[in-house]
Amino acid sequence: MRARLPLLLLLAGTAVLYLWRLGDSGWANAYYSAAAQAGAQSWQAWFFGSTDAANSITVDKTPAATWVMGLSARLFGVNAWSILVPQALMGVASVGLLYAAVKRVAGEAAGLIAGAVLALTPVAVLMFRFNNPDALLVLLLIAGAYCTVRATGTASWKWLALAGVAVGFAFLTKMLQAFLVLPAFGLVYLLAAPTAVRKKAWHLAVASGAMVVAGGWWVLAVELVPAGSRPHIGGSQSDSVLELALGYNGLGRLTGDEVGSVGGGRGWGSAGWSRLLGAEMGSQIAWLLPTAVVLLIAGFWAADHRRRTGLALWGGWLVVTAVVFSFMNGIIHAYYTVALAPAIGAIIGIGATALWRRRQEPGAAAALSGALAITALQCYLLLLDWSPGLAAAVLVLGLLAAVGLFLSTVAPAAVVVPIAVVAALLGPGAYSVATAATPHSGAVPSAGPDNGMRGGGGLVLIGPGGGRDGGGLLSAPTPDVELVGLLRENSGKYRWGAAAVGSNNAAGYQLGSGVPVMAVGGFNGTDPAPTLEEFQEHVRSGHIHYFLGGAGMPAETGSDASERIAEWVQDTFEAVTVGGVDVYDLTAGAQR
C-alpha cells in the first residue's frame, strides 16, 4: 500500500480537480448533450448518434463519445452531472494509464511525472471537464500506446492487436485524428520488438485488421442501412459516413476545402510553426512543450535502450500530431491540442529521469538545467498578462532550481528536486485550477479563467433578427418558461415538437423542453437535411409543430436548403414572439 501511495495521491488529486464544481458548466457543449439526451430516449438515436430522439440528423462525428454519455443519461437521468462525470472519470483513467505506460519503460518516478504533467495541463483540465469527444479520444489513444509498449517488450501480437482495437474505437470517437499516432506505434514495434522482421510485419498486419474491424463495423452498418431508415449523417453533403470521414472531418481539415463549413477561416489562426505557441493555443498546451522538445533530444542521448524506445513512441506521437496541427489549413480549435498532452507528459517523465540518472556528467546536468530554465521562461511569458506576480515567482524559482540542477554534484537533491518540480508545474497548475473554477460552455471552449472567450471561443454567429432567432452557430439558446410550456403542450402528437436552423439552436430548445427538435441543416445549417420538399412533406403530414427563429448563417459552401426552408416558413406562416423568439405554428395552415 505504501508503495502505491504516490500514485493514489496523484489519482485522488486529479479526481478532485476534474470533479470540483463540475456541474457549474451546465450542459457544456449543448450539441453533444442533446445527442446524449436523444440517446437516453431512443436506442436508434443512441446507435446512430442522432441529435434528437426522432432521428432527423446525427452529430458530425462518429458516435462513440455520445454512446458513453447516452448510457450514463439512461442510468442517471439527463442532467449536467450524468453527462460530464464520465469525461472526468476518463481523465482520471487517462492519468493512471499514462503512468502505467511510462512506468514500464522508465520506472515509477517517470510515470508519476508523466501523469502529473497530463493532469495539470490546462487544456486537459478543460476537456476532461467538458463533453466534446476529445476526452474519450485521449483515453483510447493512451490505451493504444500502453498496449504498444506491452507488445514491443515481448513481441506480442495479441497486445499489438489490442492497440489496433483501441485506435479503431478512437476512430469511432473522432475519425481520422485517431490515426495520427499510427506512424509512431508501427515504427516503434517494427524497429524494437524482439523478433524477426517477417513476424513483426505479420503482427502489424493483424493489428491493422483489428483496427479496421473495431473502427469499421459501425461504418459498414450505417452504409448498409437505407437512407430512409436512418437519420441523415451530419456534416455530409451526400449522407455518407465515408464522405464525412474523408472530407469535412478528414482531408478537408488539412487542405481547408471543407464543403459545408461556415466562418471562412475565422477563429483558427494562420498555419505555421508558431501556431502552437501563439496567443490562441499557447495558454492551452505550450507551458511545457519547449521543455518536451529539449528533453526528447537530450533524452535520446542519455537514455538506455528501453527508455529510447519509449521516447521514440511518444516523440513520434508528439511530432506527427504537432506538425499536422501546426500546418493544417482547415478548421482547428485550440482545444484539439489536448491530444498533445499525453506525449508531452511522457517525454518529460522519461527524458528528465534519464538525464537525472547521469546528472554527474556535465552534459546531462546542463541539459536538465537548460530544460528547466526554458520552462521557467515559457511559463513566465504565459502567466505575465494573467498574474504578473505569479509569473515573476515562477521565473525566479525556476532559474534558482536550474542553477541547482547544473550544480547537482554539490547541491542537495532533496532540496533541488522539489523546487524544480514546483517551478515546472506551478504555472500550468495555477492556470488549471483557474480553468476548473470557471464554467465553460459552447462549441469552442478555451482553458483558463473567464477571459471573454467562453461559450464559443469569441466566434458567435447568429442569423438575421438577432436574439429573436434564438442562439447562434456556436452557442445554444436557453428558452424561457413560456416557450418551454408552448413546446411541451401536446408534444406527444408530433414527431418533432419544433424545428430550428442549426444544431446548437435546436439543442438549446430540446434540452430546455425535453421535446425532440429537428436541427434543420445540421451543425452549420449547410447540410441538405431535410430538403425543402422533405420539410414540406413533414409539415403536410403533421410531423412538426413549430418552427423557431430565422434562417441562421448564410451558406458559403454546401446546401442552401435551410435558407430555403426558413424563407418558405416565413412566407407561408404567421410569426408570434414567445420568450423573445419568433415562433411559427406549422399546424395552423397558410396564414399569408
Backbone torsions as a table, in degrees:
resi	resn	phi	psi	omega
1	MET	NA	-44.1	-179.7
2	ARG	-62.0	-36.1	-179.8
3	ALA	-65.8	-30.0	-178.9
4	ARG	-90.2	-3.2	-174.9
5	LEU	-57.7	-45.0	179.1
6	PRO	-58.4	-42.4	178.5
7	LEU	-64.8	-44.1	179.7
8	LEU	-61.2	-40.4	177.7
9	LEU	-65.0	-40.3	177.8
10	LEU	-61.6	-46.4	-178.3
11	LEU	-68.4	-39.6	178.6
12	ALA	-64.8	-43.5	177.6
13	GLY	-62.9	-39.7	177.1
14	THR	-62.5	-43.6	-179.9
15	ALA	-61.7	-42.6	178.9
16	VAL	-62.5	-45.8	-178.7
17	LEU	-63.2	-39.7	-175.4
18	TYR	-82.8	-23.4	-178.2
19	LEU	-99.8	-16.0	-176.0
20	TRP	-61.2	121.9	178.0
21	ARG	52.4	35.9	-175.3
22	LEU	-63.8	-36.4	-177.2
23	GLY	-68.3	-11.5	-179.1
24	ASP	-62.8	-23.7	-179.0
25	SER	-81.6	-1.1	176.4
26	GLY	59.5	-129.2	-179.8
27	TRP	-77.2	-7.3	-178.6
28	ALA	55.5	-110.4	175.2
29	ASN	-88.6	101.0	-175.4
30	ALA	-60.2	-27.8	179.7
31	TYR	-57.4	-49.6	179.8
32	TYR	-79.6	-29.3	176.0
33	SER	-64.4	-38.8	177.5
34	ALA	-64.1	-38.2	176.8
35	ALA	-65.4	-37.9	176.3
36	ALA	-65.1	-41.2	176.5
37	GLN	-61.0	-43.6	178.7
38	ALA	-63.2	-42.2	179.1
39	GLY	-65.1	-29.3	177.5
40	ALA	-73.3	-20.2	-177.5
41	GLN	-100.2	-24.7	-174.7
42	SER	-142.6	125.1	177.8
43	TRP	-66.7	-32.1	176.9
44	GLN	-64.9	-44.9	177.3
45	ALA	-62.1	-38.6	178.4
46	TRP	-61.8	-45.8	-176.5
47	PHE	-65.0	-44.5	-175.7
48	PHE	-84.5	-16.5	-175.0
49	GLY	78.8	39.2	-178.3
50	SER	-71.5	152.3	178.1
51	THR	-85.1	-11.9	176.3
52	ASP	-142.2	155.8	-174.5
53	ALA	-68.9	-16.4	177.6
54	ALA	-90.1	0.2	168.6
55	ASN	64.6	56.7	175.5
56	SER	-84.4	-42.3	-175.0
57	ILE	-156.7	153.9	179.5
58	THR	-95.4	169.3	167.5
59	VAL	-65.1	162.9	-176.1
60	ASP	-90.6	31.6	174.5
61	LYS	-137.1	162.2	167.7
62	THR	-65.5	154.7	-159.2
63	PRO	-97.9	14.7	-174.2
64	ALA	-57.7	-40.8	-179.4
65	ALA	-66.9	-38.6	178.3
66	THR	-72.1	-24.3	173.8
67	TRP	-60.6	-45.7	-178.8
68	VAL	-63.3	-47.4	-179.0
69	MET	-66.2	-39.0	179.8
70	GLY	-64.0	-41.6	177.5
71	LEU	-64.7	-41.8	178.4
72	SER	-62.5	-41.4	179.2
73	ALA	-66.5	-34.4	175.6
74	ARG	-63.8	-40.6	-175.7
75	LEU	-76.9	-39.7	-169.5
76	PHE	-119.2	7.3	-179.0
77	GLY	88.9	160.0	-178.7
78	VAL	-87.3	103.1	179.0
79	ASN	-155.4	171.0	-175.8
80	ALA	-60.3	-40.5	-176.6
81	TRP	-68.7	-41.4	-178.6
82	SER	-66.1	-25.5	-180.0
83	ILE	-87.8	-35.9	-173.5
84	LEU	-93.0	-30.1	-178.8
85	VAL	-59.1	-41.8	177.2
86	PRO	-56.0	-34.6	179.3
87	GLN	-67.4	-42.0	178.9
88	ALA	-63.3	-40.7	178.7
89	LEU	-67.0	-34.1	173.4
90	MET	-62.3	-35.9	178.1
91	GLY	-65.2	-44.8	177.4
92	VAL	-62.0	-43.5	178.3
93	ALA	-63.3	-37.5	179.0
94	SER	-63.2	-43.0	178.1
95	VAL	-62.3	-45.5	179.6
96	GLY	-64.5	-40.2	-178.7
97	LEU	-71.5	-36.4	175.7
98	LEU	-63.9	-43.3	175.5
99	TYR	-54.6	-46.9	-177.4
100	ALA	-64.8	-40.5	-178.5
101	ALA	-66.8	-43.0	-178.2
102	VAL	-73.4	-37.1	179.6
103	LYS	-58.7	-35.6	-177.1
104	ARG	-64.7	-26.1	-178.4
105	VAL	-108.6	-18.0	-172.8
106	ALA	-139.5	3.3	175.8
107	GLY	95.7	171.1	-172.9
108	GLU	-65.8	-42.2	-178.5
109	ALA	-59.3	-43.4	178.7
110	ALA	-63.8	-40.4	178.3
111	GLY	-62.7	-41.5	179.1
112	LEU	-66.0	-41.4	177.9
113	ILE	-62.6	-45.5	-179.8
114	ALA	-59.7	-46.8	-180.0
115	GLY	-63.0	-41.1	-179.8
116	ALA	-65.9	-40.7	178.4
117	VAL	-62.5	-45.5	177.7
118	LEU	-61.3	-47.0	-176.5
119	ALA	-60.2	-33.6	-173.9
120	LEU	-104.0	11.8	172.9
121	THR	-76.7	122.7	-173.4
122	PRO	-53.1	-43.0	-178.4
123	VAL	-68.7	-27.4	175.2
124	ALA	-70.2	-41.5	176.0
125	VAL	-59.9	-42.5	178.3
126	LEU	-60.0	-52.4	-170.5
127	MET	-77.5	-24.4	174.8
128	PHE	-83.7	1.5	171.7
129	ARG	-116.5	16.2	-173.8
130	PHE	-133.4	167.9	-173.9
131	ASN	-114.8	27.1	166.4
132	ASN	-73.0	164.9	-177.1
133	PRO	-68.2	-8.9	-170.3
134	ASP	-64.8	-30.2	179.7
135	ALA	-61.9	-48.9	178.9
136	LEU	-67.5	-37.4	177.6
137	LEU	-57.3	-48.7	-178.8
138	VAL	-63.0	-44.6	179.5
139	LEU	-59.3	-45.0	-178.0
140	LEU	-68.0	-37.0	179.4
141	LEU	-70.3	-36.9	174.4
142	ILE	-64.6	-39.6	176.3
143	ALA	-60.0	-41.1	177.0
144	GLY	-63.0	-39.2	177.7
145	ALA	-66.2	-41.7	178.2
146	TYR	-59.8	-46.0	179.7
147	CYS	-64.2	-35.8	177.8
148	THR	-65.8	-40.3	176.4
149	VAL	-60.8	-46.0	178.9
150	ARG	-63.1	-41.7	-179.3
151	ALA	-65.6	-41.9	-176.9
152	THR	-66.8	-36.3	-178.1
153	GLY	-65.8	-30.4	-175.2
154	THR	-123.8	6.6	-175.8
155	ALA	55.2	47.4	-175.5
156	SER	-95.8	116.0	177.5
157	TRP	-69.8	-26.5	179.9
158	LYS	-67.3	-45.9	177.4
159	TRP	-65.3	-36.4	178.8
160	LEU	-67.1	-37.7	176.3
161	ALA	-63.7	-38.5	176.7
162	LEU	-63.8	-36.3	174.6
163	ALA	-61.0	-41.5	176.9
164	GLY	-62.2	-40.2	177.6
165	VAL	-62.2	-43.0	179.5
166	ALA	-61.2	-44.2	179.5
167	VAL	-68.6	-35.6	176.7
168	GLY	-60.5	-45.1	177.3
169	PHE	-70.0	-28.5	173.2
170	ALA	-64.4	-35.3	173.8
171	PHE	-61.5	-39.6	177.6
172	LEU	-71.0	-4.9	176.7
173	THR	-97.4	-47.4	-176.7
174	LYS	-146.5	31.3	170.7
175	MET	56.7	-134.7	-166.4
176	LEU	-67.0	-17.0	177.6
177	GLN	-59.9	-28.9	179.9
178	ALA	-61.2	-27.2	-173.6
179	PHE	-82.4	-3.3	-179.3
180	LEU	-65.9	-21.4	179.9
181	VAL	-86.1	-12.8	-172.6
182	LEU	-61.1	-42.0	178.2
183	PRO	-56.3	-42.5	179.9
184	ALA	-66.2	-46.2	-178.7
185	PHE	-61.0	-47.8	-175.9
186	GLY	-67.2	-44.7	-177.7
187	LEU	-67.7	-39.6	179.6
188	VAL	-62.8	-44.1	179.2
189	TYR	-65.7	-42.6	-177.8
190	LEU	-63.6	-35.5	-175.4
191	LEU	-90.5	-27.6	-169.1
192	ALA	-115.0	-17.7	-178.6
193	ALA	-65.5	135.3	-174.5
194	PRO	-83.5	68.9	175.0
195	THR	-157.1	176.4	-176.5
196	ALA	-66.4	151.4	-178.3
197	VAL	-59.5	-39.2	-179.2
198	ARG	-61.5	-42.6	178.1
199	LYS	-65.7	-40.8	179.3
200	LYS	-62.6	-39.8	177.8
201	ALA	-62.9	-41.0	177.7
202	TRP	-64.8	-42.3	178.5
203	HIS	-61.4	-40.7	178.6
204	LEU	-65.9	-34.9	177.1
205	ALA	-65.9	-42.1	177.4
206	VAL	-62.1	-44.8	179.7
207	ALA	-63.0	-38.1	177.3
208	SER	-63.6	-40.5	176.9
209	GLY	-63.5	-41.0	177.6
210	ALA	-62.2	-39.0	178.5
211	MET	-65.0	-43.2	-179.7
212	VAL	-63.2	-42.2	179.2
213	VAL	-65.9	-46.6	-177.5
214	ALA	-64.5	-34.9	-179.3
215	GLY	-96.7	-15.9	-172.7
216	GLY	-100.7	-17.3	-175.7
217	TRP	-61.6	-40.8	-179.6
218	TRP	-69.3	-41.2	178.2
219	VAL	-58.9	-45.0	178.9
220	LEU	-62.6	-42.8	-179.8
221	ALA	-60.6	-43.2	-179.4
222	VAL	-67.5	-41.8	-179.3
223	GLU	-65.9	-27.2	-179.0
224	LEU	-82.7	-21.3	179.6
225	VAL	-78.9	128.7	178.5
226	PRO	-57.5	144.3	-175.6
227	ALA	-56.8	-34.4	-178.6
228	GLY	-73.0	-10.4	-178.0
229	SER	-106.2	9.6	-179.6
230	ARG	-148.3	167.3	176.8
231	PRO	-70.5	159.8	173.9
232	HIS	-67.2	144.7	178.8
233	ILE	-79.9	109.2	-176.6
234	GLY	-61.0	139.5	-179.5
235	GLY	87.8	-6.3	-178.0
236	SER	-106.9	137.2	176.5
237	GLN	-84.7	-18.8	-177.6
238	SER	-117.0	15.8	177.0
239	ASP	60.9	44.9	-175.3
240	SER	-134.1	130.4	175.1
241	VAL	-63.8	-39.7	-179.3
242	LEU	-62.8	-41.5	177.5
243	GLU	-63.7	-40.5	178.9
244	LEU	-62.3	-45.0	-176.9
245	ALA	-67.9	-38.6	-175.9
246	LEU	-91.5	-21.9	-176.1
247	GLY	-103.0	-94.2	-173.6
248	TYR	-55.8	-41.7	-179.1
249	ASN	-102.0	9.7	-176.2
250	GLY	-124.5	-109.9	-177.0
251	LEU	-62.1	-27.4	178.0
252	GLY	-61.6	-30.3	177.3
253	ARG	-68.3	-27.5	178.6
254	LEU	-81.8	-43.9	-173.6
255	THR	-89.7	-22.0	-174.3
256	GLY	88.8	-3.1	179.3
257	ASP	-89.1	82.3	-176.0
258	GLU	-115.9	94.9	-178.8
259	VAL	-64.2	129.5	-179.1
260	GLY	98.2	-6.1	178.7
261	SER	-77.4	150.6	172.4
262	VAL	-124.5	161.3	179.7
263	GLY	106.0	-22.5	171.8
264	GLY	59.8	31.4	178.0
265	GLY	96.5	-4.0	179.9
266	ARG	-74.5	139.2	170.9
267	GLY	99.8	-6.3	179.0
268	TRP	-129.3	11.7	166.4
269	GLY	72.6	179.0	-177.1
270	SER	-89.0	143.3	177.3
271	ALA	-71.7	148.7	178.5
272	GLY	149.9	170.7	-176.2
273	TRP	-60.9	-27.3	-175.0
274	SER	-82.9	-6.1	-173.5
275	ARG	-57.5	-45.1	-175.9
276	LEU	-69.9	-19.5	179.9
277	LEU	-101.5	-1.0	-174.5
278	GLY	-76.7	-177.3	-174.0
279	ALA	-61.9	-38.0	-175.6
280	GLU	-74.2	-42.8	-172.4
281	MET	-102.9	-19.8	-175.0
282	GLY	-57.9	-46.3	-178.1
283	SER	-71.1	-13.0	179.4
284	GLN	-84.8	-43.6	-168.0
285	ILE	-135.2	-15.9	-166.1
286	ALA	-85.9	3.7	-177.5
287	TRP	-55.5	-45.5	-176.7
288	LEU	-119.7	11.9	-179.4
289	LEU	-64.9	-48.9	176.5
290	PRO	-60.8	-35.5	177.2
291	THR	-61.4	-42.7	179.9
292	ALA	-62.7	-38.5	178.8
293	VAL	-63.8	-44.3	179.0
294	VAL	-62.9	-46.3	-177.2
295	LEU	-71.3	-27.1	175.7
296	LEU	-65.3	-45.9	-179.3
297	ILE	-69.2	-50.0	-178.7
298	ALA	-67.9	-32.7	-179.0
299	GLY	-65.1	-36.2	177.6
300	PHE	-61.6	-34.5	178.2
301	TRP	-72.7	-39.2	-171.7
302	ALA	-90.7	-19.6	-169.3
303	ALA	-83.8	159.3	170.3
304	ASP	-84.2	-177.8	-174.2
305	HIS	-59.9	-44.1	-176.8
306	ARG	-64.3	-44.7	179.6
307	ARG	-68.0	-35.2	176.8
308	ARG	-63.1	-36.7	176.5
309	THR	-60.8	-44.6	177.5
310	GLY	-62.9	-41.6	178.2
311	LEU	-64.5	-36.8	178.0
312	ALA	-64.7	-41.4	-179.7
313	LEU	-63.3	-55.3	-176.0
314	TRP	-76.1	-30.9	176.0
315	GLY	-66.1	-40.3	175.8
316	GLY	-62.8	-42.8	175.4
317	TRP	-55.7	-50.1	-176.0
318	LEU	-63.9	-48.4	-173.5
319	VAL	-65.4	-48.6	-178.2
320	VAL	-62.6	-47.4	-177.9
321	THR	-65.5	-42.2	-179.7
322	ALA	-64.6	-40.1	179.6
323	VAL	-65.2	-44.3	179.7
324	VAL	-62.8	-47.3	179.8
325	PHE	-62.9	-34.3	-177.1
326	SER	-72.0	-33.4	-170.1
327	PHE	-114.9	-1.4	177.9
328	MET	-67.3	141.6	-174.3
329	ASN	-101.1	-8.3	179.1
330	GLY	-90.0	-162.3	-178.3
331	ILE	-62.7	128.1	172.2
332	ILE	-146.1	137.3	179.2
333	HIS	-119.0	157.1	-174.1
334	ALA	-59.6	-32.9	-176.8
335	TYR	-70.6	-14.6	174.6
336	TYR	-57.2	-28.4	-173.9
337	THR	-66.8	-5.1	174.2
338	VAL	-59.0	-24.6	178.9
339	ALA	-67.0	-16.8	177.7
340	LEU	-85.9	-21.3	-171.0
341	ALA	-61.0	-43.8	178.7
342	PRO	-61.3	-40.3	-179.6
343	ALA	-66.8	-40.9	178.1
344	ILE	-61.4	-46.9	179.8
345	GLY	-60.9	-45.1	-178.2
346	ALA	-64.8	-43.5	-179.6
347	ILE	-63.4	-42.7	179.5
348	ILE	-64.5	-43.2	178.8
349	GLY	-61.9	-47.7	-178.0
350	ILE	-70.4	-47.4	-176.4
351	GLY	-65.8	-42.8	-178.0
352	ALA	-65.4	-43.1	-179.0
353	THR	-71.4	-32.5	176.9
354	ALA	-65.1	-42.7	178.5
355	LEU	-69.2	-36.8	179.8
356	TRP	-62.4	-35.8	179.3
357	ARG	-63.8	-23.9	-179.0
358	ARG	-115.4	28.4	-172.8
359	ARG	-63.9	-18.8	178.9
360	GLN	-74.6	-13.9	175.6
361	GLU	-85.1	133.8	-176.7
362	PRO	-55.5	-39.1	-178.3
363	GLY	-64.1	-43.5	179.5
364	ALA	-66.5	-43.6	178.9
365	ALA	-61.7	-41.2	179.5
366	ALA	-66.0	-39.7	179.4
367	ALA	-65.0	-43.8	177.1
368	LEU	-61.4	-47.5	-179.5
369	SER	-62.0	-44.8	179.5
370	GLY	-64.1	-39.5	179.3
371	ALA	-62.5	-42.6	-180.0
372	LEU	-69.2	-37.6	177.4
373	ALA	-62.9	-41.6	176.8
374	ILE	-62.6	-41.0	178.1
375	THR	-60.0	-47.0	-178.6
376	ALA	-61.1	-42.4	-179.8
377	LEU	-67.3	-43.9	179.8
378	GLN	-62.3	-46.3	179.8
379	CYS	-64.6	-38.1	176.6
380	TYR	-58.0	-46.3	-178.6
381	LEU	-65.2	-38.1	-178.8
382	LEU	-75.0	-28.2	-178.7
383	LEU	-87.2	-17.1	-165.9
384	LEU	-58.0	-45.3	-178.2
385	ASP	-73.6	-30.5	-176.0
386	TRP	-85.7	-47.8	-177.0
387	SER	-145.6	87.0	-177.2
388	PRO	-58.2	-37.6	179.6
389	GLY	-64.3	-45.7	177.7
390	LEU	-64.6	-38.2	178.9
391	ALA	-58.9	-45.4	-179.6
392	ALA	-65.3	-40.9	-179.7
393	ALA	-63.1	-43.0	179.6
394	VAL	-64.2	-41.0	-179.3
395	LEU	-63.9	-47.7	-179.0
396	VAL	-64.4	-46.5	-178.9
397	LEU	-62.4	-41.6	-178.7
398	GLY	-66.4	-42.0	-179.6
399	LEU	-68.1	-37.6	176.0
400	LEU	-62.9	-43.6	179.1
401	ALA	-66.6	-33.8	178.2
402	ALA	-63.3	-40.7	176.3
403	VAL	-63.3	-43.0	178.6
404	GLY	-60.9	-39.8	178.3
405	LEU	-67.5	-37.5	178.7
406	PHE	-65.5	-32.3	179.2
407	LEU	-102.5	38.1	-172.7
408	SER	-63.6	-19.5	179.5
409	THR	-72.9	-20.4	-179.7
410	VAL	-117.6	-27.2	-179.8
411	ALA	-76.9	137.8	-178.9
412	PRO	-69.3	125.7	-178.3
413	ALA	-61.4	-34.7	-178.5
414	ALA	-62.8	-20.7	178.0
415	VAL	-97.9	-45.6	-173.7
416	VAL	-67.6	-45.1	-174.8
417	VAL	-62.5	-49.9	178.1
418	PRO	-59.2	-39.8	179.0
419	ILE	-64.4	-40.5	179.7
420	ALA	-63.8	-43.3	-179.9
421	VAL	-63.7	-45.4	179.3
422	VAL	-63.0	-43.3	-179.6
423	ALA	-61.8	-37.4	-177.6
424	ALA	-75.1	-34.5	-172.1
425	LEU	-103.5	-10.4	-176.7
426	LEU	-64.1	-44.2	-179.1
427	GLY	-62.6	-61.3	178.7
428	PRO	-62.2	-31.8	178.9
429	GLY	-64.3	-45.0	178.9
430	ALA	-63.9	-41.5	178.9
431	TYR	-67.3	-32.1	177.2
432	SER	-68.9	-41.2	176.6
433	VAL	-62.5	-40.6	176.5
434	ALA	-62.6	-36.7	176.9
435	THR	-63.8	-46.0	-179.6
436	ALA	-65.7	-28.2	-178.7
437	ALA	-82.6	-6.2	-175.3
438	THR	-110.6	122.0	173.6
439	PRO	-63.5	138.4	179.0
440	HIS	-126.7	139.4	179.2
441	SER	-149.4	170.3	179.4
442	GLY	98.5	178.9	-174.3
443	ALA	-82.8	-22.6	-174.9
444	VAL	-129.8	78.4	-178.0
445	PRO	-74.9	160.7	179.3
446	SER	-136.9	132.6	-179.4
447	ALA	-67.8	152.3	175.9
448	GLY	118.4	-178.1	177.8
449	PRO	-70.9	178.4	-179.7
450	ASP	-64.2	104.7	-176.6
451	ASN	-119.6	20.7	178.9
452	GLY	81.9	4.3	-177.2
453	MET	-114.6	7.2	178.0
454	ARG	-69.6	153.0	172.6
455	GLY	71.1	33.1	173.7
456	GLY	140.3	11.9	173.8
457	GLY	56.9	26.8	178.5
458	GLY	85.0	-3.1	-177.7
459	LEU	-115.3	96.3	179.4
460	VAL	-120.3	114.2	-174.7
461	LEU	-117.7	123.5	179.8
462	ILE	-124.3	163.8	-176.1
463	GLY	-83.8	-178.1	179.8
464	PRO	-57.7	139.6	178.1
465	GLY	97.9	-4.5	175.3
466	GLY	60.0	-132.4	-174.6
467	GLY	-59.7	-23.7	179.5
468	ARG	-64.6	-16.4	179.0
469	ASP	-95.8	1.6	176.5
470	GLY	97.3	-124.7	-172.9
471	GLY	-90.4	-134.1	-178.5
472	GLY	-155.5	-170.9	-178.3
473	LEU	-62.1	-41.0	-173.7
474	LEU	-113.3	1.7	-179.9
475	SER	-134.0	149.7	-176.2
476	ALA	-103.9	142.3	177.5
477	PRO	-76.4	159.4	172.8
478	THR	-114.9	103.9	-176.5
479	PRO	-67.8	145.9	178.5
480	ASP	-82.3	177.5	-173.4
481	VAL	-61.0	-39.9	-178.1
482	GLU	-63.8	-44.1	-179.8
483	LEU	-68.9	-39.4	177.4
484	VAL	-60.0	-44.7	178.8
485	GLY	-61.2	-39.7	178.6
486	LEU	-63.7	-43.6	-178.5
487	LEU	-66.9	-34.1	-177.5
488	ARG	-78.6	-23.4	-176.2
489	GLU	-63.3	120.4	179.5
490	ASN	56.4	27.6	-175.7
491	SER	-65.6	-25.6	-179.9
492	GLY	-65.2	-14.7	-179.3
493	LYS	-81.7	-10.6	-171.7
494	TYR	-123.2	148.4	175.7
495	ARG	-68.3	-42.1	174.7
496	TRP	-123.5	128.6	176.8
497	GLY	-66.8	-25.9	179.9
498	ALA	-163.2	170.8	171.9
499	ALA	-134.4	148.0	177.9
500	ALA	-150.2	149.4	179.3
501	VAL	-76.3	127.7	177.1
502	GLY	91.8	138.4	-174.4
503	SER	-68.5	-35.3	-179.8
504	ASN	-69.7	-38.8	173.3
505	ASN	-58.2	-50.8	-178.6
506	ALA	-61.7	-39.8	-177.9
507	ALA	-61.6	-42.7	-179.2
508	GLY	-61.8	-44.9	179.4
509	TYR	-67.6	-38.4	-178.6
510	GLN	-68.4	-45.4	-179.7
511	LEU	-65.7	-35.8	-179.3
512	GLY	-71.9	-31.1	-174.0
513	SER	-106.5	-22.5	-174.3
514	GLY	76.5	10.1	-178.1
515	VAL	-105.7	136.7	178.1
516	PRO	-58.5	131.3	178.8
517	VAL	-124.9	124.6	179.6
518	MET	-71.9	128.1	176.1
519	ALA	-91.3	95.1	-177.7
520	VAL	-68.8	121.7	178.7
521	GLY	82.9	3.7	177.4
522	GLY	71.0	-157.6	-171.1
523	PHE	-56.9	-51.8	-175.8
524	ASN	-90.5	-6.4	-173.0
525	GLY	77.4	13.6	-175.1
526	THR	-115.4	7.3	174.6
527	ASP	-83.7	146.0	179.5
528	PRO	-81.5	53.3	-174.6
529	ALA	-143.9	112.0	-7.6
530	PRO	-82.7	169.0	169.9
531	THR	-75.8	166.8	178.1
532	LEU	-58.2	-41.8	-179.2
533	GLU	-64.9	-41.8	178.1
534	GLU	-65.1	-40.4	178.7
535	PHE	-64.3	-44.0	178.9
536	GLN	-61.3	-37.0	177.5
537	GLU	-66.6	-39.6	175.5
538	HIS	-60.4	-39.8	-179.6
539	VAL	-67.8	-45.0	179.0
540	ARG	-61.2	-34.3	-178.9
541	SER	-83.3	-1.9	178.5
542	GLY	72.9	28.4	-178.3
543	HIS	-82.2	-25.2	-174.2
544	ILE	-120.9	130.7	-178.4
545	HIS	-84.1	-55.5	-174.1
546	TYR	-126.3	156.4	167.0
547	PHE	-116.5	131.8	-173.3
548	LEU	-114.5	131.4	172.7
549	GLY	82.6	-159.5	-174.6
550	GLY	-116.1	-145.0	-169.1
551	ALA	-88.4	-10.4	-179.2
552	GLY	72.5	-154.5	-177.7
553	MET	-76.4	138.3	172.9
554	PRO	-68.0	142.9	-176.9
555	ALA	-76.7	129.7	171.9
556	GLU	-89.7	-40.2	172.0
557	THR	-138.0	170.4	179.5
558	GLY	86.6	-162.1	-173.9
559	SER	-83.5	145.9	173.3
560	ASP	-103.6	19.7	-176.7
561	ALA	-59.5	-38.8	-177.9
562	SER	-65.7	-36.6	177.3
563	GLU	-64.9	-42.5	-179.8
564	ARG	-66.0	-38.4	178.5
565	ILE	-65.2	-45.4	-179.8
566	ALA	-63.0	-40.6	178.7
567	GLU	-64.8	-41.6	179.1
568	TRP	-63.1	-43.0	179.0
569	VAL	-62.1	-45.5	-178.2
570	GLN	-65.5	-32.8	179.9
571	ASP	-80.5	-18.7	-170.9
572	THR	-106.2	-31.1	-173.6
573	PHE	-123.2	155.4	179.7
574	GLU	-88.0	137.1	179.7
575	ALA	-95.4	142.2	167.7
576	VAL	-123.6	151.4	-178.7
577	THR	-98.6	121.4	178.9
578	VAL	-127.5	119.8	-179.7
579	GLY	59.2	32.3	179.5
580	GLY	80.7	7.0	-177.2
581	VAL	-119.2	136.7	174.6
582	ASP	-71.9	124.5	-177.2
583	VAL	-121.3	128.7	178.1
584	TYR	-113.7	123.0	177.7
585	ASP	-85.0	107.3	-175.5
586	LEU	-78.5	-5.3	178.6
587	THR	-99.1	2.3	-174.5
588	ALA	-89.0	-6.7	-177.0
589	GLY	83.0	170.4	-179.1
590	ALA	-63.3	133.1	-177.5
591	GLN	-114.6	-0.1	-179.1
592	ARG	-130.7	NA	NA
